């Protein structure tokens, strides 16, 4: 269950087969690859859009701001202190940096686990949505889903951005393999696109009708999850052959 909208589909990089789906009203989680689901009541009304995992903590962002949970605790706390803006549509984490993008605060970063924040950019980041992908080999190299232009890239820690030729007019979710930046998938209301060279070139990815978000399983780049909003819930399908065929989870 996510409620009347669908914002995020997340594979937990710390726990194989654990998935989250999020929307404005609710978040649900599965520990068996999407076969069964349970509501995460601690994230009710969190408007879960951006997600990040760093040093055992889970970060979830949305209209009310930023929520943080220590891994395994099940409890989330609001941590809006020092944020330049609290309508945080996009969020991500590198090895040593957290990144957020707020409609009312620009693109900002923290190098101390969220204790303090620095505004890096105020122009061109307002349409960013979902997960900000950070290069595992370079915390300054970022990709963001742009709800108005497709996919944007920064090579200077979010200070400047350029739109890349992904073939998508709009994107609301980005995902990468767990170990590298080689495989990237962008998705949104216009479909999905895949890059196998770190974002340099992109080709269309065929997904089932109605799918708006695609997520790569961190432990296996051939396993993809695809989500379709259906009323107040999300139907999740899985591909185990890199998107050639799909089936119900």
DATALIN-V141492 format. One record per residue. N is the residue number from 1. RES is the residue in one letter. PHI is phi in degrees with one decimal (999 if undefined). OMEGA is omega in radians with two decimals (NA if undefined). Layout:
n->[N,N]
res->[RES,RES]
phi->[PHI,PHI]
omega->[OMEGA,OMEGA]
This chain:
n->[1,2,3,4,5,6,7,8,9,10,11,12,13,14,15,16,17,18,19,20,21,22,23,24,25,26,27,28,29,30,31,32,33,34,35,36,37,38,39,40,41,42,43,44,45,46,47,48,49,50,51,52,53,54,55,56,57,58,59,60,61,62,63,64,65,66,67,68,69,70,71,72,73,74,75,76,77,78,79,80,81,82,83,84,85,86,87,88,89,90,91,92,93,94,95,96,97,98,99,100,101,102,103,104,105,106,107,108,109,110,111,112,113,114,115,116,117,118,119,120,121,122,123,124,125,126,127,128,129,130,131,132,133,134,135,136,137,138,139,140,141,142,143,144,145,146,147,148,149,150,151,152,153,154,155,156,157,158,159,160,161,162,163,164,165,166,167,168,169,170,171,172,173,174,175,176,177,178,179,180,181,182,183,184,185,186,187,188,189,190,191,192,193,194,195,196,197,198,199,200,201,202,203,204,205,206,207,208,209,210,211,212,213,214,215,216,217,218,219,220,221,222,223,224,225,226,227,228,229,230,231,232,233,234,235,236,237,238,239,240,241,242,243,244,245,246,247,248,249]
res->[X,X,X,X,X,X,X,X,X,X,X,X,X,X,X,X,X,X,X,X,X,X,X,X,X,X,X,X,X,X,X,X,X,X,X,X,X,X,X,X,X,X,X,X,X,X,X,X,X,X,X,X,X,X,X,X,X,X,X,X,X,X,X,X,X,X,X,X,X,X,X,X,X,X,X,X,X,X,X,X,X,X,X,X,X,X,X,X,X,X,X,X,X,X,X,X,X,X,X,X,X,X,X,X,X,X,X,X,X,X,X,X,X,X,X,X,X,X,X,X,X,X,X,X,X,X,X,X,X,X,X,X,X,X,X,X,X,X,X,X,X,X,X,X,X,X,X,X,X,X,X,X,X,X,X,X,X,X,X,X,X,X,X,X,X,X,X,X,X,X,X,X,X,X,X,X,X,X,X,X,X,X,X,X,X,X,X,X,X,X,X,X,X,X,X,X,X,X,X,X,X,X,X,X,X,X,X,X,X,X,X,X,X,X,X,X,X,X,X,X,X,X,X,X,X,X,X,X,X,X,X,X,X,X,X,X,X,X,X,X,X,X,X,X,X,X,X,X,X]
phi->[999,-129.3,97.2,-76.2,-144.6,-139.2,-111.0,-149.4,-135.7,-126.1,-99.7,-69.3,-72.1,-95.8,-140.3,-55.1,75.5,-91.4,-123.4,-128.3,-123.1,-136.1,-146.9,-62.0,-90.6,-155.1,-128.3,-123.9,-131.3,-127.5,-109.4,-129.4,71.6,101.4,-75.8,-131.1,-135.8,-138.4,-75.7,-96.6,-63.9,-65.4,-112.1,-58.5,63.8,-80.4,56.3,-61.9,-112.3,-95.9,-132.8,-153.3,-126.5,-151.8,50.9,82.5,-105.2,-112.1,-113.3,-133.5,-118.5,-174.6,-58.1,-75.6,124.2,-114.3,-116.0,-132.7,-134.4,-75.8,-51.7,87.8,-78.7,77.8,-104.8,-115.7,-117.8,-73.7,-129.1,-92.5,-59.6,83.1,-65.5,-66.2,-157.3,-110.3,-92.8,-93.1,-81.5,-137.6,-154.9,-163.8,-142.6,-104.0,-64.3,-128.7,-132.6,-106.9,-125.0,-137.6,-133.3,-116.6,-57.1,-106.6,-148.6,74.8,-99.0,-133.5,-140.5,-131.9,-110.1,-130.0,71.7,97.9,-68.1,-136.4,-132.3,-121.5,-74.1,-101.5,-153.9,-120.4,-115.6,81.5,-106.4,-58.8,-80.3,-65.0,-150.4,83.5,-87.2,-88.4,-88.5,-113.8,-60.0,-65.1,-101.8,-159.0,-64.4,-89.3,-101.7,-130.5,-127.6,-133.7,-76.6,-111.4,-71.6,-118.3,-132.5,109.1,-129.2,-117.1,-131.3,-129.5,-116.4,-131.1,70.7,88.3,-76.2,-133.7,-137.6,-135.2,-77.0,-99.0,-85.3,-88.3,84.6,-102.1,-75.1,-154.3,-141.2,-127.2,-154.6,-130.5,-146.3,-137.0,-66.7,-69.5,-103.0,-154.1,-103.3,-60.2,-102.8,-128.0,-130.6,-109.3,-148.1,175.3,-64.9,-94.2,117.7,-140.0,-139.7,-126.2,-120.5,-113.1,-133.5,72.2,95.7,-72.1,-133.1,-136.0,-132.9,-62.9,-114.8,-73.9,-130.4,-59.5,-58.2,88.4,-69.7,-119.9,-134.6,-126.8,-129.8,-90.2,-68.9,-58.1,-87.1,-156.0,-66.9,-82.2,-97.0,-121.9,-113.3,-129.8,-116.4,-123.6,-75.6,-137.9,70.6,-104.8,-127.4,-126.5,-94.5,-108.5,-114.6,-129.0,-119.6,-110.4,-131.6,63.8,98.8,-72.0,-135.0,-132.4,-149.0,-65.1,-73.0]
omega->[3.05,-3.05,-3.00,3.07,-3.03,-3.03,-2.96,3.04,-2.91,2.97,-3.08,-3.11,-3.11,-3.06,3.12,3.08,3.06,3.13,2.97,2.90,-3.06,3.04,-3.08,-2.99,-2.98,3.03,3.04,-3.12,3.07,3.08,-3.12,3.06,3.05,-3.14,3.11,-3.02,3.05,-3.12,3.06,-3.01,3.12,3.13,3.01,3.11,3.11,3.14,-2.94,3.13,-3.12,-3.14,3.04,3.11,-3.14,3.04,3.08,3.13,3.04,3.09,3.12,-3.09,3.11,-3.11,-3.12,-3.11,-3.01,3.07,-3.13,3.06,2.98,-3.04,3.09,-3.08,-3.09,-3.13,3.09,3.11,3.08,-3.07,-3.08,-3.10,3.09,3.13,3.08,3.09,-3.06,3.06,-2.91,-3.08,-3.09,-3.12,3.12,-3.10,2.95,3.12,-3.03,-3.07,2.94,3.11,3.04,3.08,-3.11,3.09,-3.08,-3.07,3.13,3.11,-3.07,-3.05,3.05,3.08,-3.14,3.06,3.12,3.11,3.09,-3.07,3.10,3.07,-3.13,-3.11,3.12,-3.12,3.00,-3.10,-3.07,-3.13,-3.11,-2.99,3.02,-3.10,2.91,-3.12,3.14,3.10,-3.12,3.12,-3.06,-3.10,3.12,-3.09,-2.98,2.93,3.10,3.01,-3.10,-3.05,3.11,-3.03,3.12,-3.11,3.10,-3.10,3.02,3.08,-3.11,3.06,3.07,-3.12,3.06,-3.06,3.05,3.09,3.11,-3.08,-3.12,-3.06,3.12,3.08,3.12,3.08,3.11,3.12,3.05,3.10,3.11,3.03,-3.08,-2.99,-3.05,3.08,-3.03,-3.13,3.09,3.02,3.03,-3.13,-3.13,-3.08,-3.11,-3.13,-3.06,3.09,-3.06,3.00,3.10,3.13,3.06,3.08,-3.14,3.11,-3.06,3.05,3.13,3.05,3.12,3.12,3.12,-3.14,3.10,-3.13,3.10,3.13,3.10,-3.13,3.07,3.04,-3.07,-3.05,-3.07,-3.08,3.08,-3.13,3.13,3.03,-3.14,-3.08,3.08,3.12,-3.08,-3.08,3.10,-3.10,3.13,3.01,-3.12,3.04,-3.09,2.96,3.12,3.13,3.04,3.04,3.11,3.09,-3.10,3.08,3.08,3.13,NA]
